[in-house]
Amino acid sequence: RLLSTSLAFLPAILWAALFARSLSAKLGTIIEYASTLATGNFKARLNHQGNDELGVLGRQLNETGEKLQGMFEALEREHSELEKQERIRKDFVINVSHELRTPLASIQGYTETLIDGAIHDPEHNVRFLHIIRQNAERLGRLTADLLTLSGIELKSRKFQFALYPAGELLLDCIDSLTPVAAKKSIALSLGEADPAAEVFCDSEAVHQIIGNLVDNAIKYTPEGGSVTLDFRSAGSFIEIAVRDTGMGIPAEDLPRLFERFYRVDKARSRELGGTGLGLAIVKHLVRAHNGTIRVESQPGEGSSFIFTLPADDKAAVEIQRSIQAEFTQM
């Protein structure tokens, strides 16, 4: 009788043992996965199915792992961006210090020379004063460009967008810059143009964009050369080009042209009074209009700087969205 009773309970005992073993294995897997998460391996996933309590727990742990992985990747991206920004900041400080050091040292040196007696030397005193003035003007240009660039990057500069006839806007720029070109006998003119085209922009910013591009073109174009402005419709944008017959730009320098303080010919750029910030300002002003800019050039064949501006006020919404998106990411 005892034997028959034991045999009757044997299946139940075996089933309970198997269930306990299965439950122990599942719990072991879950504990092992939790330990994996604790070590920082958030990419691991628990391969556990079922609708019982352990299945629900497994799915919740997987969801936790996914969320932790997402948070970890976001933190990595943020850390990488912070490191990038810190490198840019350090490079910027180094570059600014270098750019300021040269004119300041010159001003200090010539001032001390004048104080030590050269002020009474009629052969050199006026020349020294001219050098001091030139370096002071260079400091002034550098400071003004730094303030302009800072205002754009920090979104503190306010733009007043309106619709303008593209031809009239460019002709105004040409009229204001013609005297500068005339000093080097360079012909500044309006080339191919669509008379009906309009552009939605901040006119002061466009004058600054074209002014910087034309000023560069004049500096690097030999006497008797030419600088031409033209524009054409390009879908919802107007494409404006500043083309010169200057010395051109080597291919290896093209990708870095719009970096702050980058110069193709450092010695000549400083000699001509460049601050190294003009093209960086142009890039930021064009971006503020939701436009793009590129350069086409070959040594000895001149250069073409081509940028786009919105063609109508329908682009205003996109511009504002773009500016707002950049602002919220800061």
Order of alpha helices (4+ residues) and beta strands (2+ residues): alpha-alpha-alpha-beta-alpha-beta-beta-alpha-beta-beta-alpha-alpha-beta-beta-alpha
